[in-house]
């Protein structure tokens, strides 16, 4: 399970390269526009996710800026192992 979560986290973080490429203008104008709008939607979804799990992170002593940024970048792939860890 941990290996799957690690692969998911790395893949999700890797997907954030697409908006950077869109900002540079690598893709056609229509693709750039679509990628950036999808990125905005994903960002706000992950921001909402961060607000929803902030209490769980705090309960496990992991409510740092780094953890908040990782939830915004990787979503549940970051916070799920933290909340499942009972040690």
N, C-alpha and C positions, 0 to 999 in steps of 0.2 A: 504494500500500500504506500509506503514512504517513497519508493522509487517512482511510482505513478504520480504522486503529488509533486515530486521534484521535477519530473519531466513536464508536467502541466505548468508548473511555475516558470520554468525556463522558456517554454513555448509561449506562454502568455506575455512574459516580459519581452521576448523576441518580436512579438507582434507590434509592440510599440515603436518599432523601427519604421513601420509603414507610414505613420503620420509625419515622421521626420523627413522621409523621402518625398512625401506629398508636399511638404512645406518647401522643400528644395525645388520641386517642380519636375521630378523624374517621370511622373506619369502624365497622361494627357489631362487637359484642364477638367474634363468631366470626372475622370477618376480621382483627381486631386480633391475636387469638391466633395465627392461622395465619401472618400476615405476620411476627410477631415470632419464631416458631419457625423459619421459613425464613431469616430474617435471622441467627439464631444459627448455623444450619448453614452458610450462606454465609460468615459471619465465620470459623468454624473451618476451612473449606475454604481460604480465602484465607490464613489464618495458617499452615496446612500448606504452602501454596504458597510463602509467604515463607521458611519454613525450608528448603524444597527449592532455592530459587534464591538464597539468601543468598550462597553462594560465588560464583555467577556475577556478582552485583552487586558483591561485594567485588573480584573480579578486574578489573572495569571501573571501579573507584574510585567506585562509587555505592552504598555500603552505609550511607547516612545514615539518620537517623530519618525524614526526609521521604520518601525512597525506600521505606522499609519501610511507612510509612503509605499511600503510593500503591499499593503492591502489595496491601495489605489492602483498599483501596477499589476499585481498578480491575483487580486481577489481572494476567493476562498482557498486557493492553493496555498496561500500564506497562513491564514488564520486557522484553518481547519486542524492542522497538526498541533497547533498551540493549544487549542481548546480540547483536543482529544488526549493530549499528554497529561497523565494523572500523576506523574512522578514528581 
